[in-house]
């Protein structure tokens, strides 16, 4: 792996290919804006998305911990998380405008994701663990949550909602509280 990328403010644009088949970073911490449009995949081992915007056409993948506190993933290449994902920081907005693939464990500790014209696919190896109440996936009529793995609600005695379309070929389990589906998907809720 290469160097760390730290953007505390402002904008960084990657528009020319780096040496090798991919731009590979050992870590990234973004609180500004970054554009990946060099025509090569971006591989990040450990990634903290504090705020700001990620844009560009290049596909992005993470292999270590990805922490998403706030910010927007703009239209562009797919985002694939092969390592654990933590959704944190209640009240902050996480806008998703690019397709997102989860291959590990995505844990909602507080807050949720607002997809728009972007699908979220929980792969067969993936687990989405909802530990908070409120909206886990915001209302989006043009986005679908595809669950091919495990979708589980393990904490939060109240109601957790999934507002976008929902397609399930995997497992849905509620250990506590209620998981409510408010999108046009044919399911209304699953309770303990």
N, C-alpha and C positions, 0 to 999 in steps of 0.2 A: 504494500500500500504506500501511497505517496504522502504528501503533506496534509496539514489541517487547513480548512477554510473557515475563517471567522469574519462575518460581515455584521458589524454593529449598527451601521446606518449606511445610506447611500445605495448605489447600484453597482454590481459587478456583472459583466457580460463575457461569457465564454463563447466566442464565435469562430474560432479557428481550432482545428483538431490538435490535441496534445499528442506527444509521442506515445505510440502503442495503440492497441485496438480500442481502448476506453480511457476516459478520465477517471482515475481511481484515487480516492481520498481516504485517509485513515480516520478522519473525523471532520464534521462540519457543524458550525453553530451560526444560525442565520437569524438576524433581527433587522435586516434590511431587504434589499431586492437582489435576486440573482436570476440570470437568464442563461440557460444551457441550450445553445443552438450551434454547436460545433459539428454536428453530424456524426456523433459517436456516443455510445452509452456512458452514463455517469454512474459509478459504483462508489457508495459511501459506506464505510464500516460502521461508524457511530454518528448519529445525526440528531441534533436538537434544533427544532424549528420554533423559535421564540416568537417571531412576528415577521411581517413583511410579505413579500410575494416571490414565489418560484414560478418562472415561466420558461418558455423555449420548447423546441420540438424534440429534444433528446430524451430518451427513456432514462429513468432514474431508478436505481435499486439500492436497498440497504441490506446489510448482512448482520449488523449488530443492532443495538437498541436505537429505535427511532422514537423520540419524544416530540409530540406535536402540541405546543401550548396555545398557539394562535397563528393566524396568517392565512394566506390564500395560495393554493396550488392552481395556477392558471392553466388554461387550455394548452395542451402540448403532449409530449410523449407519456406513455404509461408510467406509473409509479408502482414498484413491486417491493414489498417488505418481506424479506426472508428471515429477518430477526424479529425480536419482540417489538411491539408498538405500544406506547402509552399515550392516551388522550387525557390531558390534564388542564387545569386552570379554568375553573368555573367562570362563566360570564364572558370569556373571550371567544371570538368567532373563528371557526376553522372552515373556510370555504374550499370546496373541492370541485374543480372544473376539468380534471383529467381522470382517466380511469385508474382505479386503485386495486391492486391485487395483494391479498394478505395470505402469506404462507406459514405464519407462525402464530403467536398469540397477541391479539390486539385487545388491550385492556382499557376500558373507559372508567377512569377514576373520577372525573368531573367534566361536565360539558359534553358536547357532541360534535358531529360533523354535519355541515350543510352542503350536500351535493347539488350540483346544477349541471345537467347534460353530461353527467359522469356516472359510470357504474362502479360499484364496489363489489369485488368478487372475493369471497372467503373460500380459498382453495381447499381441497380435501385434507391437506395437512394443517389447515388453519383453524384457529379458535377465536371467536369474538366473545369476550367476557365483559358483560355490562355490570358494573358495580355502582352505578349511580341512578338516580331517578331523573325524570325529565326526558328531553329529546336526545336520543343517542344518534339518530339519523334524521335530520330535518326533513320537512315536507318538500318533496320534489317530484312533480309529476313526470318529469323527463329523465329520471334516474332510477336504477334498479339495484337492490342489494341481492346478489346471488349467493346463497349459502350452500356450498358443497361440502363444508366441514362441520364444525360445531358452533352453534350460537347459543350462549348460556347466560343467564342472569343469576349472579351469585351473591349480590348484596343490594341493599336499598329496598326497604320494605314497601315503598310506594310503587308508582307506575313509571315504567320506562317505555318510551315510544320509538317506533320506527315508522317514519312518515313517507318514505318512498315506496315504490313497487317492491315486492318481495317474492323471490323465487327460491324454493327450497328443495334440494335433493339430499341434504345432510340431516343433522340432528338439531332440534330446538329443545332446550331444557330450561325450566324456570325453577330455581331452588328457593326463591323468596320473592314476594311481591307479585307484580303483574307486568307482563311484557305485552304492550298494546301495539297493534299494527293499524295505522291510520291511513295508509296509502291504499290504492286500488289493487288489492291483492287477494281478496276473498277470505282473509283471516282477520278476526277482530281483536282477540286477545288470548293469551295463554297465562294461566295462573297456577300458583302452587297448590 
